[in-house]
Amino acid sequence: MDKTSKLLNLRKEKINELKDGGVQLYPNDFTPTCTVPEVKKVIENETDTLGETGRKFSLAGRMMAVNKMGKSSFVRFQDSGEQMQVYIQKNKVGDDTYALFKKLDIGDFIGVSGPLFQTRTGEWTVLAEEFRLLSKSVRPLPEKFHGIKDPEKRYRQRYLDLIMNEKARDIFTKRSAIVSAMRRFFEDKGFMEVETPMMQPLPGGAEATPFKTWHNALGMELFLRIAPELYLKRLVVGGFEKVFEINRNFRNEGVSTRHNPEFTMVEFYQAYATYEDLMDLTEIMFEEIVRQVTGDSSLEYQGQTIDFSRGWRRIPMVESLSAIGGIDPDILNDTQALLDHAEKNNIHITKKDRHGKVLTKLFDALVEPKLIQPTFITGYPVEVSPLSRKSDTDPELTDRFELFIAGREIANGFSEINDPEDQHNRFLMQVRQRDEGNDEAHIMDTDYVETLEYGMPPTAGEGIGIDRLVMLLTDSPSIREVILFPHMKNNA
């Protein structure tokens, strides 16, 4: 029998002993009057109200450390992510309560009431006048010194990670602050928050493989959405000219440090705006959020300083392939020469790929990893931009950008197609690509084309990956660190 099993058996024996003694293990009649963080604010600002004859507090939390002595003991408990100490004396709480306390374990939830006093080391401590067991834990917590070293166990048992790992709690506290800051930003700019369907009759808005499900009552196949784009643009047609949605997308793709099949994005659309307007807006938003969360306009990410101050680099994709990717500019219009270059550099590209797709795949391999500082890449080919407006100066390119930071894509935005005939033809192009074997190409959506036939104003839209943004702002190397419950393969 291993150590964990032995400890579990001892816990269960103790629980049975407490039950036989009439101890209520899971009462629900203790109400704390404040949290540990609130008490610490009182200590900081109202010290004159404290002392053994001063203000009294009722607190609750999980026991994290115990120093049991004869007739008095110290307990450190955790509440709202912060810890505090309580001093319990036999002559203060009574023989029965003290005897119960000595049978408790680290991990149990307790309630304490009493004034505060300072120990010899100056630490403010609760002097327990009341001490209650609120919830008995059955399983022992990991040892504090060793913690949870196995990353996979941390992800599978996130609750333990949050109990034992202050850094993990901090990441998700910051995540909440980032999403709140983003929501306030859009609301302050006059955008309306909306919700669109998670289950859709046609997957659309991006090139990706969807998850399929079946609705029994309707007798029809539905798809978990890969993007909310086409529904949000329907709202623009309907007269909501500035909308945003923060919610989940689902893509049936691989799992990696950058990908989770279920992920969070914000998508927003603004009538009478261009993709250049959204680049300006994105710079303002990111700098504001970074300042709110970190207190500065720059931060350290995996040993690199990222500067979010406005004035980000903007460079066309084709230009970046030579200026950053090292490709001879003389061959950028020669598909075969680009395929040969790819082969020499061990970049897999099929000969079926059109010229724009070849350029994009070369960009992904040779340029994207080098884009550390915030950089907008513009001028994406039509072949890889089925929903983006064509450029007025070059019909082979679109009014589109992608934002890259720390070598990864963070956002994608463009001026929208509002010409229904153009959109219909783009869908046909995607249908041909599906016929040629591209299973992620867009499906023909005649209902959306009909929507555009009622008239959509000039509009620009953008999607931002919130998980990847949180990775940047919390210095997290893997997307699993910033998703509370990432998807994992079942244990064998």
Secondary structure, 3 states (H helix, E strand, C coil): CCHHHHHHHHHHHHHHHHHHCCCCCCCCCCCCCCCHHHHHHHHHHCHHHCCCCCCEEEEEEEEEEEEECCCEEEEEEEECCEEEEEEEEHHHHCHHHHHHHCCCCCCCEEEEEEEEEECCCCCEEEECCEEEEEECCCCCCCCCCCCCCCHHHHHHCHHHHHHHCHHHHHHHHHHHHHHHHHHHHHHHCCCEECCCCCEECCCCCCCCCCCEEEECCCCEEEEECCCCHHHHHHHHHCCCCEEEEEEEEECCCCCCCCCCCEEEEEEEEEECCCHHHHHHHHHHHHHHHHHHHHCCCEEEECCEEEECCCCCEEEEHHHHHHHCCCCCHHHCCCHHHHHHHHHHCCCCCCCCCCHHHHHHHHHHHHCHHHCCCCEEEECCEHHHCCCECECCCCCCEECEEEEEECCEEEEEEEEECCCHHHHHHHHHHHHHHHHCCCCCCCCCCHHHHHHHHCCCCCEEEEEEEHHHHHHHHCCCCCHHHCCCCCCCCCCC
